[in-house]
Amino acid sequence: MATLVSEWLTWRTAMERALYGEDGFYRRGERPAEHFRTSVHASPRFAAAMARLLVEVDTLLGHPERLDVVDIGAGSGHLVSNILACAPPELAPRLVPTAVEIAPRPAEIPSRVVWRPDLPSGITGLAVANEWLDNVPLDVVERTPDGIRTMLVNPSTGTERPGPAPSDEDRDWLERWWPLREPGDRAEIGHPRCAAWAAVVGRLTRGLALAVDFSHSRESRPAYGTLSGYRDGSTVPAVPDGSCDVTAHVALDACVSAGERAGATSGVLTTQREALRALGLSGTRPPLDLAHRDPRGYLAALCHAGEDAELTDPAGLGGFGWLAQTVDIPIPAPLTAMSGQHST
């Protein structure tokens, strides 16, 4: 790994270099599963739920001749591959699976999956951004005795110091979505994530775009921010030197507005727990008498219940935010029947 130049940079620039630069963390092919646990790698039942959502979208679209499923920030490509494996056979002739990822294509990915570094120009179907927005680089600001300042970071050490005042664009976003009240309060400027999400929604010809990520809302922003590092399965200091993943939670409520400006016609903001339960992942243990009638079936159902429980644990993966926005179709029925949904 190349050593990054020791200089004071904004966090957005430092993250961009550390994650996506010439020898950046993701550019060199690091796989998320090697550093932190994702829903995709926790259980293939996550992909099965996405496949069910894809079927719902296909029905609302009227079964188009071409049905896209796009995995944005695909990493190892397991999600789109598993959706392909879980989709009903009748969808196969029309299904066009695409992985959007800057890292090299893994050898094990099915040949029919299109592997590309950028978003398709048009999507008719389902686009999924699972733990992608949290890696979109952004700046960090702090309220100091001298006012709000953009924080600068030494990428070799992670040491910070106050820099210039935020730009007008940063201030406008802060005032609307993350106002800082007390000295020491910090915020992560989310408009780059809003722009990234708007680009996804803007590519929808017709269909549904789904963002799944660590998130927070305006009513409960963390006072000191969420900037974190991950390496080899552990949380580490967020040092943007290319040696670790650098991430921050997503203001999905701000992304709602960005999606609407990009053309979304309906939407829902909820949690993974509520959404996966609506899509059939209940986590309910099978009845004990099944163990006597069908031992293999009982063990399979018990395994599914355990995987569902992990995916829907409100203190873990189940606490992730789900933002679903559509263009020219309604929100699929399972997602409108949730008890924890918030229509947008």
C-alpha positions in Angstrom: 0.0 0.0 0.0 1.4 3.4 -1.0 1.9 5.9 1.8 -0.4 8.9 1.5 1.2 12.3 1.5 1.3 13.8 5.0 -0.7 17.1 4.7 -3.8 18.7 6.1 -6.9 17.8 4.0 -10.6 18.1 4.4 -12.2 14.9 5.4 -14.0 14.6 2.1 -10.7 14.8 0.1 -9.0 12.5 2.6 -11.8 9.9 2.4 -11.9 10.1 -1.4 -8.1 9.4 -1.7 -8.2 6.7 1.1 -11.1 4.8 -0.3 -11.1 5.4 -4.0 -7.7 6.8 -4.9 -5.1 4.9 -7.0 -4.2 2.6 -4.2 -7.3 3.2 -2.1 -9.1 0.7 0.2 -11.8 -0.2 -2.3 -9.9 0.5 -5.5 -7.5 -2.3 -4.7 -10.3 -4.8 -4.3 -10.9 -5.1 -0.5 -14.1 -6.9 0.2 -16.6 -5.6 2.9 -17.1 -9.1 4.3 -13.4 -9.3 5.2 -13.8 -6.2 7.5 -17.3 -6.0 8.8 -20.5 -8.1 8.8 -23.1 -7.1 6.3 -26.7 -8.4 5.8 -25.6 -9.9 2.5 -23.0 -12.1 4.1 -25.1 -12.8 7.3 -27.6 -14.8 5.3 -28.8 -15.5 1.8 -32.3 -14.8 3.1 -31.5 -11.1 2.7 -31.2 -11.6 -1.0 -34.3 -13.8 -1.0 -36.2 -10.8 0.5 -34.8 -8.6 -2.3 -35.9 -11.2 -4.9 -39.4 -11.0 -3.5 -39.3 -7.2 -3.7 -38.1 -7.5 -7.3 -41.1 -9.7 -8.1 -43.4 -7.0 -6.6 -41.7 -4.4 -8.7 -42.0 -6.5 -11.8 -45.7 -6.8 -11.3 -46.2 -3.1 -10.8 -44.2 -2.4 -14.0 -46.5 -4.7 -15.9 -43.8 -7.4 -16.6 -41.5 -5.3 -19.0 -39.5 -7.0 -21.7 -36.3 -6.0 -19.8 -36.2 -6.1 -16.0 -33.1 -4.6 -14.4 -31.7 -5.4 -10.9 -28.8 -3.2 -10.1 -26.5 -3.7 -7.1 -24.7 -0.4 -6.4 -21.5 -0.7 -4.5 -21.6 -4.4 -5.2 -18.3 -5.3 -3.4 -17.9 -9.0 -3.9 -21.1 -9.2 -6.0 -22.7 -11.7 -3.7 -26.0 -9.7 -3.4 -26.8 -9.5 -7.1 -25.6 -13.1 -7.6 -27.9 -14.4 -4.8 -30.9 -12.3 -6.0 -30.3 -14.0 -9.4 -30.3 -17.4 -7.8 -33.4 -16.6 -5.7 -35.5 -15.0 -8.5 -38.4 -17.1 -9.9 -37.4 -19.0 -13.1 -40.0 -17.1 -15.2 -38.1 -13.9 -14.6 -34.8 -15.2 -15.9 -35.3 -14.5 -19.7 -36.1 -10.8 -18.9 -33.7 -10.2 -16.0 -30.6 -8.1 -16.5 -28.4 -8.2 -13.4 -25.8 -5.4 -13.0 -23.1 -4.9 -10.4 -21.8 -1.3 -10.0 -18.3 -1.5 -8.4 -14.9 0.1 -9.1 -13.0 -3.0 -7.8 -12.0 -5.8 -10.2 -14.7 -8.4 -11.1 -14.4 -11.5 -8.9 -13.9 -14.7 -10.9 -16.8 -16.5 -9.3 -19.5 -14.0 -10.4 -22.0 -15.5 -12.9 -21.1 -14.5 -16.5 -24.5 -12.9 -17.1 -23.9 -10.3 -14.4 -22.8 -7.0 -16.1 -19.9 -5.6 -14.1 -19.3 -1.8 -14.5 -17.8 1.1 -12.5 -20.6 3.5 -13.0 -24.4 3.7 -12.9 -26.4 2.6 -16.0 -28.0 5.5 -17.9 -31.4 4.0 -17.4 -32.9 1.5 -15.0 -36.3 -0.2 -15.3 -36.7 -2.4 -12.3 -34.9 -2.4 -8.9 -31.8 -0.6 -7.9 -30.3 -1.5 -4.5 -27.6 0.5 -2.7 -26.8 -1.7 0.3 -24.2 0.0 2.6 -23.0 2.3 -0.2 -24.0 5.8 0.9 -22.1 5.5 4.1 -18.9 5.3 2.1 -19.6 8.4 0.0 -16.9 10.9 1.2 -18.0 13.9 3.1 -16.7 16.8 5.2 -16.8 17.1 9.0 -17.5 20.4 10.8 -17.4 21.4 14.4 -18.8 24.3 16.4 -15.8 26.0 18.0 -15.5 29.1 20.1 -14.8 30.9 16.8 -17.9 29.5 15.1 -18.4 26.5 12.9 -15.3 25.3 11.2 -14.5 22.6 8.6 -12.2 20.1 10.2 -8.9 19.2 8.6 -7.2 15.9 9.0 -3.7 14.5 8.7 -4.4 11.4 6.6 -1.3 9.6 8.0 -2.4 9.9 11.6 -6.0 10.9 11.8 -5.1 14.0 13.8 -7.5 16.9 13.3 -7.4 20.7 13.5 -10.0 23.4 12.8 -9.9 24.8 9.2 -11.9 27.4 7.3 -15.6 28.3 7.7 -18.0 26.0 5.8 -19.1 26.9 2.3 -22.5 28.4 1.7 -23.7 25.0 0.4 -22.5 23.3 3.6 -24.1 25.9 5.8 -27.4 25.6 4.0 -27.4 21.8 4.4 -26.4 22.2 8.1 -29.1 24.6 8.9 -31.8 22.4 7.4 -30.6 19.0 8.4 -28.0 19.1 11.3 -27.9 22.4 13.2 -25.1 22.6 15.7 -26.1 24.1 19.1 -23.2 23.8 21.5 -19.4 24.2 21.3 -17.9 20.8 20.6 -20.9 19.6 18.6 -19.9 18.0 15.3 -21.7 17.1 12.1 -21.0 15.2 8.9 -22.1 17.3 5.9 -24.4 15.0 4.0 -25.1 16.8 0.7 -22.6 14.6 -1.2 -24.7 11.6 -0.2 -27.9 13.4 -1.2 -26.3 14.1 -4.6 -25.2 10.4 -4.9 -28.7 9.2 -4.1 -30.3 11.7 -6.4 -28.1 10.3 -9.2 -29.5 6.8 -8.5 -33.2 8.0 -8.5 -32.5 10.1 -11.6 -31.4 6.9 -13.5 -34.8 5.2 -12.8 -36.9 5.2 -16.0 -39.5 3.3 -14.0 -39.1 1.3 -10.8 -37.8 1.3 -7.3 -34.5 2.5 -5.7 -33.6 1.2 -2.3 -30.9 2.5 0.1 -30.1 0.4 3.1 -27.6 1.8 5.6 -26.5 3.0 9.0 -28.7 6.1 9.5 -30.1 8.8 11.8 -32.8 11.4 11.6 -32.8 15.2 12.3 -34.5 14.5 15.7 -31.7 12.2 16.8 -28.4 13.3 15.2 -25.4 12.1 17.3 -23.8 15.1 19.0 -20.2 14.1 18.1 -20.8 12.5 14.7 -20.4 8.9 13.6 -17.1 8.8 11.7 -15.6 5.3 12.2 -13.0 2.9 10.7 -13.2 -0.9 10.1 -10.5 -3.4 9.5 -10.3 -7.1 9.8 -13.7 -7.4 11.6 -12.9 -4.7 14.3 -13.7 -1.1 14.8 -10.6 1.1 14.5 -9.9 4.8 14.6 -10.9 6.5 11.4 -7.5 7.2 9.9 -7.8 8.0 6.2 -4.5 6.4 5.1 -6.0 3.7 2.9 -5.5 0.9 5.5 -9.1 0.7 6.6 -12.7 1.4 5.6 -13.8 4.9 6.7 -17.5 5.4 7.1 -20.1 7.6 8.6 -23.9 7.1 9.1 -26.3 8.5 6.6 -28.9 11.2 7.0 -31.5 9.3 5.0 -34.2 11.9 5.8 -32.2 14.4 3.8 -31.8 11.9 1.0 -35.6 11.7 0.8 -35.8 15.3 -0.3 -32.9 14.8 -2.8 -34.7 11.8 -4.3 -37.9 13.8 -4.6 -36.1 16.5 -6.4 -34.6 13.9 -8.8 -38.1 12.7 -9.7 -39.2 10.2 -7.1 -43.0 10.0 -7.2 -43.5 8.1 -3.9 -41.4 6.7 -1.1 -41.2 5.2 2.4 -38.6 5.5 5.1 -38.4 2.7 7.7 -36.1 0.2 9.4 -34.7 -3.1 8.1 -36.5 -4.9 10.9 -39.9 -3.6 9.7 -39.1 -4.1 6.0 -37.8 -7.6 6.2 -40.6 -8.7 8.4 -43.0 -7.3 5.8 -41.1 -9.3 3.2 -41.6 -12.6 5.1 -38.6 -12.8 7.4 -40.4 -13.3 10.7 -37.7 -15.0 12.8 -40.4 -17.2 14.4 -39.1 -20.5 15.7 -40.8 -23.6 14.1 -43.2 -25.6 16.2 -41.4 -28.3 18.2 -43.7 -31.1 16.9 -42.2 -30.5 13.5 -38.9 -32.0 14.8 -40.7 -35.3 15.2 -42.7 -35.2 11.9 -39.9 -33.7 9.7 -36.5 -33.5 11.4 -34.7 -32.1 8.4 -37.4 -29.5 7.8 -37.3 -28.5 11.5 -33.6 -27.9 11.4 -33.9 -25.9 8.2 -36.7 -23.8 9.6 -34.7 -23.3 12.9 -31.7 -22.2 10.9 -33.9 -19.7 8.9 -35.4 -18.4 12.2 -31.9 -17.7 13.5 -30.8 -15.9 10.4 -34.0 -13.9 10.3 -33.4 -12.9 13.9 -29.9 -11.6 13.1 -31.1 -9.7 10.1 -34.0 -8.1 12.0 -32.2 -7.5 15.4 -33.1 -3.8 16.2 -29.8 -3.4 18.0 -27.9 -4.7 15.0 -28.6 -5.1 11.3 -32.4 -4.7 11.9 -31.7 -1.1 13.0 -30.5 -0.1 9.6 -32.5 2.5 7.7 -34.4 1.5 4.6 -35.3 4.3 2.1 -37.4 3.1 -0.8 -38.4 5.6 -3.5 -40.2 4.9 -6.8 -40.6 6.5 -10.2 -44.0 6.1 -11.9 -45.0 3.1 -9.8 -46.5 2.9 -6.3 -44.6 1.6 -3.3 -45.0 -2.3 -3.3 -47.8 -3.4 -1.1 -45.6 -5.2 1.5 -43.8 -2.0 2.3 -47.0 0.0 2.7 -48.4 -2.3 5.3 -45.5 -2.0 7.8 -46.2 -0.7 11.3 -43.0 1.3 11.4 -43.2 3.0 8.0 -43.1 6.7 7.3 -44.4 7.7 3.9 -42.4 10.4 2.0 
